[in-house]
Every structure is written in structure tokens, then in C-alpha cells.
Amino acid sequence: MNIYSQKMYFCQGTFLEMKIKHICSVVVIHIAFFLWGQTNTDFVSPLDLPFSLSGTFGEPRNTHFHLGIDIKTQGKEGWKVKSIAPGHISRIRVSLGGYGKALYVDHHDQTSSVYAHLKKFSPKIEAYIKSIQYEKESYTIQQFPKKGEFTIAAGEVIGYSGNTGSSSGPHLHFEIRDTESQKPINPLLFNFPIKDSQRPQIQQLFLFYPQKNNILMHSEFVLLNKVNDSTYHTQTINSSGIMGLGLRMFDRQDLSYSRNGIYKARVDINGKTIVHYEFDQLDYSDSEKLFVNLDYPTYKQKKKKIQKLFFQNHKPLTFMKSLTDEGLFNIELGKSYQVRVVIEDFSGNASYIEMYIEGTKKKIPNKMLEGKLIEPRLDYILNLSDKEVFFPKKTFFENAITQIKEANNVISIGPNLFPFNNPYEIHFKINEKDTIKLRQTFIAKKTGNKLSFLPTTVDKGHWKTKVKDMGDFTLARDSVAPKISPSNFRANQWLSKLKFIKIKISDDFSGIKSYTGTINGQWALFEYEPKLKLLTYDFSDKVFEQAKHELELEVEDNVGNKSIYKTIFFRKYNLN
């Protein structure tokens, strides 16, 4: 048992109370950081490329905090991806969304590394996972190899960088996790070579005025004057009452033009720290609470991310180091306050805001809204003529106001000003007796003239869907089957010189749900790349001992419409 595992055992077996367990787990992670730096002499970079980042740990994305770092691959795919340390492969996943093709490696020091959006795996892993895919007759798959089945050396090539899953461009998504808890840890804590001499940039400063019994929080823009490369000043602010701060900001490294998230933030009032956070580690529950940290109305209306430096009515998140009075401060009449804001990147480059507030009487605008109050502690079912909107408990993080209208079979739900904790449901009463039309009908989100498919079920006489957004919703019908067309061949063609069969598939409305391909009646592995609408079959998967081959492909959309494509091709079996 190594030192790390001894400490882990001590934490689990001795301290029984949850609060102490949490403290203990934090201590353990820091022990892991120390042990890594002291004992891991085989540490290598996952890519033979300069460390240029397009995403940092804890960076606010559109729906979550980023749980790893994104390493640029110069806009190309196919770079060798290496294991950073000795260990064994504990998980292999192939999915159409999310991480796409991903590998998980458990190391000897109780840390795990994750490599996502891969183009393909190394040959031995590729052969292994393909055998499972053929066995289960499924492209999407998740496998958990036994310990020792895939022992990996430090620096061993385990895959090749790509753009699979929900990736928006070629890169390597890389994570380090605590093996037992699976909590993500900032990879930059493990001495990766980042060149960074640039200070974080502050774009805008806002004052927020939360008020009791008030639904919408009032915010005000504060003009910043840049004094020098590191410091910003404001004019003296005359105000009073409870308030907090919010910033638009970003960081950038020397080798990247990407606007990344910052690492550390702190707010001091008259020399006393009231909020301090650092993105050293995250919990998955933290990541899902992004909009506790962002000003949601501004993000939804203007797509601008204002990070709040306070956490009103919420438990502190994992990355909080200290928090006094939820990060809020009270400006009393007749008193003066010196406020200092510090933001830093991981390399220690810092930017500062110096501001003075004079306690002066000020009327804060009241932004109460009309509509139905939705409290997180209760369920709400709002009935319309032949429709329902169901808000379960904890749909919203806090009290929210909803305004629901219906016209021309469209439900309009708003305003889009309150962040969601969980989805809510929309129900349309079924008035269709034709079984085919019933199957083809779904609930769609209406944006202008565009209708977007929402996963819809039939239950208790209603079409039902779950959403985490406001907007306009209506019923739609998709009666058109998917399109299938060969991309690099034609019927009755000799394909002896081709390495791959490529086929385009698309569906203009509800989208592709599934596909199945066979060659000579046997299931064939077609890899699907949704971004390209492309299916690819690799001839190296199997040798067919005849020249004439029958290919059949069935594609189904999300409401059950199917298309079948059949063709004949020829290929000499000995030219594999």
C-alpha cells in the first residue's frame, strides 16, 4: 500500500462525518499532487506538440464548467497521443456525441488520465474494440477492460488525435482525475509546459444588487480606466446596501489566440478577503451549476458571460477557497470602502481593479415581473386547453417567474431569465387516431420559421418532452424518410483499390436515430461521423472470399421513418 492509498484508507475508515470526509478528500488530492511531483519520473506530454490551449480547466462553456484542458493540434487530426504515465486502460468509449472516441488510463499513483475526441485508437486497442463492436453489432460502445488486460507504459502511443463526438474542431481534450472519486483535477497542477507571460484581461465590471423579495437582480455597468498593463481604476462609486461584483474576463497563453478561462479570482474589502476561488479541482455537480456563477439573463439575451464573484443562496462550490457572507458586502451610509479585485492565470500573471465606494443613499430600481411564481420546493402543473406544462421540484435553482401563452397550437414559455437546475415537461394532448401519423408526430421548438426536433414520448394520452430552456413549442410531423447516397463508389463497380466505402446519410427534419449495414448478409461496422453526415466502412475489417458482394444499409430517423439502400459491388478478396 503506497502513501496515497494509506491516506485514503485513513480518511475513509476514521472520519465518519460528511464535513470531515470532504476535508479529508481535499487533503488526499493535495497529497496526490505532491506524490506525483516527487515520484513520477516517467511523466511525458500527451502530444509531441507545443502546449497551446484552446480551453482551460474550469472555463465556463455554454452549459458547464470545463473539466479538463483542450490542447490544440494545429487544426489537424492524426497526431500520436501518448499515455502520460504507466498504468492500465480502465475504460474505452465510442459515442456519437460527448467525448466521441475516448480512452481512460488508471495510473499507479491513484490518478487517472482521459483522452477524448480521438480519431482512432492504437492498433491493439482498435482491434480489441472492433471485436467487441462486431460481437455486439454496435458502433457506439463502452468497455471496461480488466486490470492488466491493457498495461500501458509511459509515453506509449494509445491513440491518434481527432474531432469525434461533440468536438467543434480538431484538438485533444485531456483530463486528470482522482481514480477513486473520479473528481477532475486541473492538469496544469502536474507541471505541463505552458508558456504564458500574458496577464488575464478584464473586459467589463458590473455591480449587482440582490434584494429580498425581489425576483430579478439589478445590475449596473461600471466604467474601467486602465492605468497600466496590470491595473484598472474606477471613478468613486456612490451607493449603499447589499451588493456583489461580476466580471467579463478571459486569459490567453503565449502560443494561443484563444480566449480561455481564468484560474483564480479574489475580492478584498478594506483589506479583508470576502471571496476567493481557484480552479484546482471540480465536482461534476459543480460543472452542472454553471449558471449559479454566470449572470443568466445577460448570457441568454446577449451571449455574454459575466462571472459573478458571489454565490447568493447556494452552497459554495468545490473550487471556493474562502467565502464570507456569500461574497456579498454591505455598504453603509457615511462610510468609505476600498475594494480590490485580483484575477490570475495559472502562471501567476495577474490583473487588478482598484475602486472606492462611498456610502451614499441610492434608490435601486425594482425589477419585479408579472407571471406565475415557481418555487423550487414545490411541483407545478399549469393546464391549458389541450396542453400542460409541468415544473417538478427543483426545476429552477431559485424562485422564478413564468409567463405562458398559447396561440395557433404554439405554447410560448418565458421569460428566459432564470437558470434551470433540472428539465421541465411539456405535454400536448393526443388528438390523432392514425397510428402512422401518431408515430411521426413530435414536439418541436420553434425559432422563427425553423422547427427543431425534441425527443418525444407518448404517455397517458399525451405527447411529452423534457427541456431546459424557454421558448416557443409546437407539434410537428416528419413523414419523409432519411436520404442515403454512395459517396465514393457506384453500383456494380469494382472496388479492389478502395480502402473504404463511404456513404452519405441525412435527414432534414427529425434527424438520424440509427443505422444498420450488412455485407453479404453479415453485420458490418460502419463508423458514423454526424458532423460530416458520413458512414465509413473499412475493408481491412474483414476478408470476403468471393468477388461479388451485396451491400444493404437501413437508416431510421427519430420518428421511425426508414430508408433501405441495396447495391452490388465487386472486390478481389486477396487485395485486402
Summary of the structure (lengths in Angstrom):
residues: 576
radius of gyration: 27.6
end to end distance: 49.6
largest distance: 92.8
contacts: 1799
relative contact order: 0.09
helix: 14%
strand: 43%
